[in-house]
Amino acid sequence: MAGCLLTVFFILLYILTFILLSRLNIKIYGELSGADFTGYIDFRIYGLKLFTLRIGDKKQKNKKKKPSIFKNREKVCKRLKNYRVSNIEANVKIGLEDAAVTAVSVGVVYSLLSTAYAVLANYIRIDKINFDVKPIFSGSCFELNFLCIIDVKVVNIIIDVLHVWLSFFREKVTDNISHMRRFEEHKILKGRV
């Protein structure tokens, strides 16, 4: 009986290790045409689709803002070094009524995309990038197709989420302790007067 339990334990340990050390492939796709935005985020391990999140075509509900756990951006940006972007593609079609304004706007979009790439490259490793901006001189239009594929190990996601949450809760606890000390000092000073 003990040998059977030990065998089951090692099989589960092997499966858990296999899952934690496997690469998670995240594919982000977005399309903006006029005022309509649609897209999805696809999660895969070894080519097997885990699930897909759909973006867009939903009415946003008014929700209260929650405190951000990304207050300390330096720590988050340092953690991004474990991630790898294997492909970024952005296809933009721009058309305005005036051809000169269309040409200038194409240059502005190219410079914005290049700046975004330069900023991202400081924080995350990017293997392949493709920007394509096409001017449409015959009429007004704006279309954006975006594709981003991110490869990361599952264990890195777990470690990074735990690290960010622990630092967030540590900060909250120290804030509460300092607030309680100030309250106690104020109470003592008020009692003396």
Backbone hydrogen bonds, N-H to C=O, Kabsch-Sander energy under -0.5 kcal/mol:
donor,donor_aa,acceptor,acceptor_aa,energy
5,L,1,M,-2.1
6,L,2,A,-2.1
7,T,3,G,-2.1
8,V,4,C,-2.3
9,F,5,L,-2.4
10,F,6,L,-2.3
11,I,7,T,-2.2
12,L,8,V,-2.5
13,L,9,F,-2.5
14,Y,10,F,-2.3
15,I,11,I,-2.4
16,L,12,L,-2.6
17,T,13,L,-2.4
18,F,14,Y,-2.5
19,I,15,I,-2.3
20,L,16,L,-2.7
21,L,17,T,-2.2
22,S,19,I,-0.8
24,L,152,V,-4.5
25,N,23,R,-0.5
25,N,44,R,-3.4
26,I,24,L,-0.6
26,I,150,I,-3.7
27,K,25,N,-0.5
27,K,42,D,-2.7
28,I,26,I,-0.5
28,I,148,C,-4.1
29,Y,27,K,-0.5
29,Y,40,Y,-2.7
30,G,146,F,-2.7
31,E,38,T,-3.1
32,L,144,L,-3.2
33,S,31,E,-0.5
33,S,36,D,-2.5
34,G,142,F,-1.9
36,D,33,S,-2.0
38,T,31,E,-2.4
39,G,55,I,-1.7
40,Y,29,Y,-2.3
41,I,53,L,-2.5
42,D,27,K,-3.0
43,F,51,F,-2.5
44,R,25,N,-2.4
45,I,48,L,-2.1
46,Y,23,R,-0.6
48,L,45,I,-2.1
49,K,47,G,-0.5
50,L,43,F,-3.2
51,F,43,F,-0.9
53,L,41,I,-3.0
54,R,52,T,-0.5
55,I,39,G,-3.1
57,D,37,F,-0.7
63,K,61,K,-0.8
73,R,71,K,-1.1
75,K,72,N,-0.5
76,V,72,N,-1.1
77,C,73,R,-3.0
78,K,74,E,-2.0
79,R,75,K,-1.6
80,L,76,V,-1.1
81,K,78,K,-1.0
82,N,79,R,-1.5
83,Y,80,L,-1.8
84,R,151,D,-1.9
85,V,125,R,-3.2
86,S,84,R,-0.7
86,S,149,I,-1.8
87,N,149,I,-1.2
88,I,128,K,-1.6
89,E,147,L,-3.1
90,A,130,N,-2.4
91,N,145,N,-2.9
92,V,90,A,-0.5
92,V,132,D,-3.3
93,K,143,E,-2.6
94,I,134,K,-2.4
95,G,141,C,-2.8
102,T,98,D,-2.0
103,A,99,A,-2.2
104,V,100,A,-2.2
105,S,101,V,-2.5
106,V,102,T,-2.0
107,G,103,A,-1.6
108,V,104,V,-2.2
109,V,105,S,-2.4
110,Y,106,V,-2.4
111,S,107,G,-2.2
112,L,108,V,-2.4
113,L,109,V,-2.6
114,S,110,Y,-2.4
115,T,111,S,-2.2
116,A,112,L,-2.5
117,Y,113,L,-2.2
118,A,114,S,-2.3
119,V,115,T,-2.4
120,L,116,A,-2.5
121,A,117,Y,-2.7
122,N,118,A,-0.8
122,N,119,V,-0.8
123,Y,119,V,-0.6
123,Y,120,L,-1.3
124,I,120,L,-2.5
125,R,83,Y,-1.1
127,D,85,V,-3.0
130,N,88,I,-2.3
132,D,90,A,-2.8
134,K,92,V,-3.4
134,K,132,D,-0.6
136,I,94,I,-3.5
137,F,135,P,-0.6
141,C,95,G,-2.4
143,E,93,K,-2.2
144,L,32,L,-2.6
145,N,91,N,-2.8
146,F,30,G,-3.3
147,L,89,E,-2.8
148,C,28,I,-2.8
149,I,87,N,-2.6
150,I,26,I,-3.8
150,I,148,C,-0.5
151,D,84,R,-3.6
152,V,24,L,-2.2
154,V,22,S,-1.9
155,V,20,L,-2.1
157,I,153,K,-1.5
158,I,154,V,-2.2
159,I,155,V,-2.5
160,D,156,N,-2.6
161,V,157,I,-2.6
162,L,158,I,-2.4
163,H,159,I,-2.5
164,V,160,D,-2.5
165,W,161,V,-2.6
166,L,162,L,-2.7
167,S,163,H,-2.2
168,F,164,V,-2.2
169,F,165,W,-2.8
170,R,166,L,-2.6
171,E,167,S,-2.1
172,K,168,F,-2.1
173,V,169,F,-2.6
174,T,170,R,-2.3
175,D,171,E,-2.1
176,N,172,K,-2.4
177,I,173,V,-2.5
178,S,174,T,-2.3
179,H,175,D,-2.2
180,M,176,N,-2.5
181,R,177,I,-2.2
182,R,178,S,-2.3
183,F,179,H,-2.2
184,E,180,M,-2.5
185,E,181,R,-2.7
186,H,182,R,-2.5
187,K,183,F,-2.3
188,I,184,E,-2.3
189,L,185,E,-2.7
190,K,186,H,-2.3
191,G,187,K,-1.7
192,R,188,I,-1.2
193,V,189,L,-1.0
